[in-house]
Amino acid sequence: MSAEQTTLAFDWSCRVFADNGCGFPSPGLHSFLFKPMFSVGGYDFDKPMLLAIITSLVVVGFFWAAFGKAKVVPGKLQMVGEAGYDFVRRGIVYETLGKREGEKYVPFMVSLFFFIWIMNLWSIIPVAQFPVTSIIAYPAALALCVYVTWMVLTFKKHGFAGGFKNLTGYDKSLGPVLPLVVVIEFFSNVLVRPFTHAVRLFANMFAGHLLLVMFTVASWYLMNSWLIAAGAVSFVMAMVMILFELFVQAVQAYVFVLLACSYVQGALAEHH
């Protein structure tokens, strides 16, 4: 496939038993590459960037509309907004951090949840049809925000020495194994955790989108001649994948925020 074709689109003339000689246009890394829409100062602006900006506008716009003129007796939009806000506040933040400690972090966690969820949802939205979080840069940036918050809270709460103990599990009672525990805990907390936090979201959305594209393309490719039945099966699988992705998209947003809360909880804990 040439550089000019490295987009989600594929050659619609490719069909099984077609005379043009092209084989099955299997999805791959090229399915996650897009031609720049335009460039500003040497930086290319592409479709995922546009979707990320639209996501920000959707999230801010929705909550602005829902709570901008909040009423004692809420309307339908305010009720939906309150339900979503309360789900994250009570179901994730309070359960992890407690009401007293967690209240100040609710806006941050609510923003994270809905931002990630909407970026995931683009995968099944017509025309958009791409989960922004399947590009590692976006989960990495979000994980970095959580990581910085975690580190700042850790050292602000415990000071430098206390923060170091918090991150490394330093405990004199461990005796001879203390150096080994310190190294392992430091490596796990400071280096591995932010990496896995980002990769967990990225890998799930990357794999899900790849499967969804494969079944969608296969449906078109196989619906030709006597293999139309196989194409129909592939189409059904594509529908099943869409429903499964709806579930996974919400779960990944939930898990990302749950882990973020657990990191904050660890930073605030007296002994870790």
C-alpha positions in Angstrom: 0.0 0.0 0.0 1.4 3.4 -1.0 2.0 6.3 1.3 -0.9 8.1 -0.4 -3.3 5.3 0.7 -2.2 5.1 4.4 -5.6 6.0 5.8 -8.6 4.1 7.1 -10.1 4.0 3.6 -9.5 1.0 1.5 -10.0 0.2 -2.2 -13.7 -0.5 -2.6 -13.1 -2.2 -5.9 -11.3 -5.1 -4.1 -13.8 -8.0 -3.9 -13.2 -11.7 -3.8 -13.1 -13.2 -7.3 -12.8 -9.7 -8.8 -10.9 -9.3 -12.0 -8.7 -6.5 -10.8 -6.3 -8.9 -9.1 -6.2 -7.2 -5.7 -6.3 -9.3 -2.6 -8.0 -8.8 0.7 -7.2 -5.3 2.0 -6.4 -6.4 5.5 -6.2 -3.6 8.1 -2.9 -2.9 9.8 -0.9 0.0 11.1 -1.9 2.0 8.1 -5.5 2.0 9.5 -4.2 4.3 12.2 -2.5 6.8 10.0 -4.2 9.8 8.5 -3.2 12.4 5.9 -2.7 15.9 7.6 -5.6 18.2 7.1 -3.3 21.1 7.3 0.0 22.2 8.9 0.7 25.0 11.3 4.3 26.0 12.2 5.6 22.6 11.0 3.0 20.7 13.0 0.5 18.5 11.1 -3.2 18.6 12.1 -5.0 15.4 11.4 -8.3 13.6 12.0 -7.5 12.3 15.6 -6.5 15.8 16.7 -9.8 17.1 15.3 -11.8 14.4 17.1 -9.9 15.2 20.4 -10.8 18.9 20.1 -14.4 18.0 19.3 -14.4 15.7 22.4 -13.3 18.6 24.6 -16.0 20.8 23.1 -18.7 18.1 23.6 -17.7 17.4 27.2 -17.4 21.1 28.2 -20.5 22.0 26.2 -22.7 19.2 27.7 -21.8 20.1 31.3 -22.1 23.8 30.6 -25.6 23.2 29.2 -26.5 20.8 32.0 -25.3 22.9 35.0 -24.9 26.5 33.6 -28.3 27.4 34.9 -28.9 24.6 37.4 -32.4 24.4 38.9 -33.6 23.0 42.2 -36.0 20.9 40.1 -33.7 19.6 37.4 -34.7 19.4 33.7 -33.9 16.3 31.6 -30.5 17.5 30.6 -29.5 18.4 34.1 -30.8 15.1 35.4 -28.5 13.3 32.8 -25.6 15.4 33.8 -26.2 14.8 37.5 -26.4 11.1 36.9 -23.1 11.0 35.1 -21.4 13.3 37.5 -22.7 11.3 40.5 -21.7 8.0 38.9 -18.0 9.0 38.9 -18.2 10.9 42.2 -19.9 8.2 44.3 -19.1 5.1 42.3 -15.4 5.7 41.8 -14.0 8.6 43.8 -15.9 8.2 47.1 -15.4 4.4 47.0 -11.6 4.8 46.6 -10.7 8.0 48.4 -13.7 8.5 50.7 -16.0 11.5 50.7 -13.8 13.8 52.8 -10.6 13.4 50.9 -12.1 12.6 47.5 -14.4 15.6 47.0 -11.7 18.0 45.9 -10.6 15.5 43.1 -14.1 14.9 41.7 -14.0 17.5 39.0 -10.6 16.1 37.7 -11.8 12.5 37.7 -15.2 13.4 36.1 -13.3 15.3 33.3 -11.0 12.3 32.8 -13.8 9.8 32.6 -16.0 11.6 30.1 -13.1 12.8 28.0 -11.8 9.2 27.7 -15.2 7.8 27.2 -16.2 10.1 24.3 -12.8 9.7 22.6 -13.4 5.9 22.8 -16.9 6.3 21.4 -15.8 7.9 18.2 -14.9 4.3 17.1 -18.6 3.5 16.4 -19.8 7.0 15.4 -20.5 7.2 11.6 -18.0 9.4 9.7 -15.7 9.6 12.7 -15.2 5.8 13.0 -11.9 6.1 14.9 -11.1 5.8 18.7 -8.7 8.6 19.5 -7.2 6.6 22.4 -6.0 4.0 19.9 -3.1 6.3 19.3 -0.6 6.0 22.2 0.1 9.7 22.4 -3.3 10.5 23.8 -3.5 7.9 26.6 0.2 8.8 27.4 -0.7 12.4 27.8 -3.6 11.6 30.1 -1.5 9.2 32.1 1.2 11.9 32.4 -1.4 14.3 33.9 -2.3 11.6 36.5 1.3 10.8 37.2 2.3 14.4 37.8 -0.7 14.8 40.1 0.3 11.7 42.0 3.9 12.8 42.4 3.1 16.3 43.5 0.6 15.1 46.1 3.0 12.4 47.3 5.9 14.9 48.0 3.5 17.7 49.2 1.9 15.4 51.7 5.0 13.6 53.0 8.0 15.8 52.1 11.0 14.5 50.2 12.1 11.7 52.6 8.5 10.7 53.4 7.6 10.7 49.7 10.5 8.5 48.9 9.4 6.0 51.6 5.9 6.2 50.3 6.9 5.3 46.7 9.5 2.6 47.7 7.7 0.9 50.6 10.6 1.7 52.8 10.3 -0.2 56.1 13.2 -1.0 58.4 11.4 -4.1 59.7 12.0 -5.8 56.4 15.6 -6.3 57.4 18.1 -7.7 54.8 15.5 -7.7 52.0 14.9 -3.9 52.3 17.2 -2.8 49.5 15.6 -5.3 47.1 12.1 -4.2 48.1 13.1 -0.5 47.6 14.4 -1.1 44.1 11.4 -3.2 43.0 8.9 -0.8 44.5 10.6 2.2 43.0 10.8 0.6 39.6 7.2 -0.5 39.8 5.7 2.8 41.1 7.8 5.4 39.4 8.4 3.7 36.0 6.1 0.8 35.4 2.8 2.2 36.7 2.5 5.3 34.4 3.5 3.1 31.4 0.9 0.4 32.1 -1.7 3.1 32.9 -1.4 4.4 29.4 -0.8 1.1 27.6 -3.8 -0.6 29.1 -6.2 2.0 27.5 -4.3 2.2 24.3 -3.9 -1.6 23.7 -7.6 -2.3 24.3 -8.8 0.4 22.0 -6.2 -0.4 19.4 -7.1 -4.1 19.3 -10.8 -3.5 19.4 -10.7 -1.0 16.5 -8.5 -3.4 14.4 -11.0 -6.2 14.8 -13.9 -3.9 14.0 -12.2 -2.7 10.8 -11.3 -6.2 9.8 -14.9 -7.6 10.1 -16.3 -4.5 8.3 -13.9 -4.7 5.4 -14.3 -8.5 5.2 -18.1 -8.0 5.0 -17.7 -5.9 1.8 -14.9 -8.0 0.4 -16.8 -11.4 0.8 -20.3 -10.2 -0.3 -19.6 -11.3 -3.9 -20.6 -14.4 -5.8 -21.3 -17.6 -3.8 -19.4 -16.2 -0.8 -22.1 -13.8 0.1 -23.1 -16.0 3.0 -19.6 -15.7 4.5 -19.9 -11.9 4.0 -23.2 -11.9 5.9 -21.5 -13.8 8.8 -18.7 -11.2 8.8 -21.3 -8.4 8.9 -23.0 -10.0 11.9 -19.6 -10.2 13.6 -19.1 -6.6 12.9 -22.4 -5.8 14.6 -21.4 -7.9 17.6 -18.1 -6.2 17.8 -19.8 -2.8 17.9 -21.9 -3.9 20.8 -18.8 -5.4 22.5 -16.9 -2.2 21.9 -19.6 -0.1 23.6 -19.0 -2.1 26.7 -15.2 -2.0 26.5 -15.2 1.7 25.8 -17.0 2.5 29.1 -15.0 -0.1 31.0 -11.7 1.4 29.9 -12.7 4.9 30.9 -13.9 3.4 34.3 -10.6 1.5 34.9 -8.4 4.4 33.9 -10.2 6.7 36.4 -10.3 4.0 39.1 -6.5 3.6 38.8 -6.0 7.3 38.9 -8.0 7.4 42.2 -6.0 4.6 43.6 -2.7 6.4 42.8 -4.1 9.6 44.6 -5.2 7.4 47.5 -1.7 6.0 47.8 -0.2 9.4 47.7 -2.4 10.6 50.6 -2.0 7.5 52.7 0.0 7.8 55.9 1.8 4.5 55.3 2.2 3.0 51.9 
